[in-house]
């Protein structure tokens, strides 16, 4: 009797645990369903990327001799639900059980758990750390700091290690990786991929079915198969990784990619494995092609943060996305969905997101995330926005980055302090401020940078929580030494700004 082998849109890997169990007569089930395409208002580029990659992966599996039952979004028999398609295919092929790799989202795990057909959920072992390994690491610790987890992962994998010691004598080269960038016409851009017939057909489908979703569908330049993803990886290693480290936190109006890899869509969909990506970076350093601080900074993003985020998501459980430790309740401003704003940095980051379905980690953390935190935006709405607008967003990785790292809504599980800054940081790391309607050097009044006003307002609103934090006590001392009239003006100007924003005024 055949079994169904479920492959989801972010599980496009030959080495998938469910696929490894496939035997003669089994049927691989893949389905484009509206439930998954619309549970949040995904960027149309993301929908197109996933559907095109799924179709090509299905063809790849057929080429390996596997039987694939593939449901397209516009199939009139499509139930538009993953569970519905499994039940339909079970009836069609007289199957009584499903082999699945555990999804990366509690919502889907629950769907598979409670289906009226037996579903065996296998561990997703495409990661460096299993759930049990992370749980064992976390057990008994008062603080779950990524840095300590990352060091253990380095020891486990041997990546950038000299015996028992880290290469270069240091675990972390962040201090070397905070340089602002300048425009450079010789900086190589990531490769662009012209849509082939499969991708073009998907683009037409997405244009017809999701015409009102936030984001530009075309031009579409992402790879949608493993050969393209491997080409993108090789380009990054050969042309961008060496200078990734120094400039990884930099932002430029006319250069949205800088030296970033743009590999996260392919990693998170399964077209690349984290093992091969980290190995490629480590080899490039060993061969003398890439400086250590760049190789380490990049590997830390994957071996450290990516694995740590997944660990936190599954450790904390399904209620994690609903946490709101700071009790922030303000609605997400319309500017996040493309509404007008006078803030050049927000306009740049959101505009780039709209065009590319991509922004790098500092744009997400220190521009859009920083503003949301300072302004007291409801973290659930912030979470939904990040999950909606980025091509690489899947809840297991997006939620801890947003709820934990960006919004401090988990109360400090991910970060020991909130990631907040005034306009000074943005000015230092970008060229945004020079074209802004506000002045980054002005602290009060209508022309004052909103980040300056909101930074202090946030800190004072939450003084009881953060004043005793050893990493923040000096900041409060600076506030207390400030002239009393200036302090009153800052709080009043911040309140006025937030009122205008909430009233729908362009800010």
Secondary structure, DSSP 8 states (H G I E B T S, - for coil): ---EEE--TT---TT-HHHHT--TT-EEEEE--HHHHHTTT--HHHHHHHHHHHHHHHHHHHHTT-EEEEE-TT-TT--SSHHHHHHHHHHHHT--EEEEE--SSHHHHHHHHTSSSEEEEE--TTSSS-HHHHHHHHTT-S---HHHHHHHHHHHH-TTEETTEEGGG-S--GGGS-------TTS---------HHHHHHHHHHHHH-TTSSS---S-----SHHHHHHHHHHHHHHTGGGHHHHTT-BBTTBSSTT----HHHHHHTSS-HHHHHHHHHHHHHTTSS-HHHHHHHHIIIIIIIHHHHHHHHHH-GGGGG--TT---B---GGGGT---S-HHHHHHHHHHHHHS---HHIIIIIIIHHHHHHTB-HHHHHHHHHHH-TT--HHHHHIIIIIIIT-TTSSSS-SS-----HHHHHHHBS-GGG-SSBTT--SSTTB-HHHHHHHHHHHHTHHHHTT-TTTHHHHHHHHTS-HHHHHHHHHHHHHHHHHHHTT---
